[in-house]
């Protein structure tokens, strides 16, 4: 999935090192969940997106009552 980012080209500013694991593995996101995140993002998350702990921080900072999209965050991002 991240093979193009590993390609070396004289006009390319940066690249991913060949010895690093694939990006989804480094992010600990399953490929099935990545497809859901990229194709159904707006239905999974409304105002904020991220892991549950980050959503809880967002709710606190925004003085809101509850965490929206808790189930999506737990299922897709752990």
C-alpha positions as CSV (number, residue, x, y, z in Angstrom):
1,X,0.0,0.0,0.0
2,X,2.9,2.4,0.7
3,X,5.1,1.2,-2.1
4,X,5.0,4.5,-4.1
5,X,6.3,6.3,-1.1
6,X,9.4,4.0,-1.0
7,X,10.2,4.9,-4.7
8,X,13.4,6.9,-5.1
9,X,13.2,9.6,-7.8
10,X,15.6,12.5,-8.4
11,X,12.8,15.1,-8.1
12,X,11.2,13.5,-5.0
13,X,11.8,15.3,-1.7
14,X,11.3,12.4,0.7
15,X,10.9,8.7,0.8
16,X,10.0,5.9,3.2
17,X,13.0,3.8,4.2
18,X,12.9,0.2,2.8
19,X,13.6,-1.4,6.2
20,X,10.4,0.1,7.8
21,X,7.3,-2.1,8.0
22,X,4.3,-1.1,5.9
23,X,2.5,2.1,7.1
24,X,-0.7,0.3,8.2
25,X,1.3,-2.1,10.3
26,X,3.2,0.8,11.9
27,X,-0.1,2.6,12.6
28,X,-1.6,-0.7,13.9
29,X,-4.6,-0.4,11.5
30,X,-6.1,-3.4,9.8
31,X,-6.4,-3.1,6.0
32,X,-10.2,-3.7,6.2
33,X,-10.5,-0.9,8.7
34,X,-8.4,1.4,6.5
35,X,-10.8,0.8,3.6
36,X,-13.7,1.7,5.9
37,X,-12.0,4.8,7.2
38,X,-11.2,6.1,3.7
39,X,-14.5,5.2,2.0
40,X,-17.0,5.9,4.9
41,X,-15.2,8.5,7.0
42,X,-18.0,11.0,7.2
43,X,-20.5,8.4,8.3
44,X,-18.1,7.0,11.0
45,X,-17.1,10.4,12.5
46,X,-19.0,13.7,12.7
47,X,-17.1,16.5,14.5
48,X,-13.8,14.9,15.4
49,X,-11.9,11.7,14.6
50,X,-9.3,9.7,16.5
51,X,-8.9,7.1,19.2
52,X,-11.4,7.2,22.1
53,X,-8.9,8.9,24.4
54,X,-8.4,11.7,22.0
55,X,-12.1,12.1,21.4
56,X,-12.6,12.3,25.2
57,X,-10.0,15.1,25.4
58,X,-11.8,16.9,22.5
59,X,-15.2,16.6,24.3
60,X,-13.7,17.9,27.5
61,X,-12.0,20.9,25.7
62,X,-15.1,21.7,23.8
63,X,-17.3,21.5,26.9
64,X,-19.5,18.9,25.3
65,X,-21.6,16.3,27.2
66,X,-20.7,13.0,25.3
67,X,-18.3,11.4,22.9
68,X,-19.8,11.0,19.5
69,X,-18.5,8.2,17.3
70,X,-17.1,6.2,20.3
71,X,-18.1,2.9,18.7
72,X,-16.5,3.8,15.3
73,X,-13.3,4.9,17.1
74,X,-13.1,1.7,19.1
75,X,-13.8,-0.5,16.1
76,X,-11.6,1.2,13.6
77,X,-8.8,2.7,15.6
78,X,-8.5,0.6,18.7
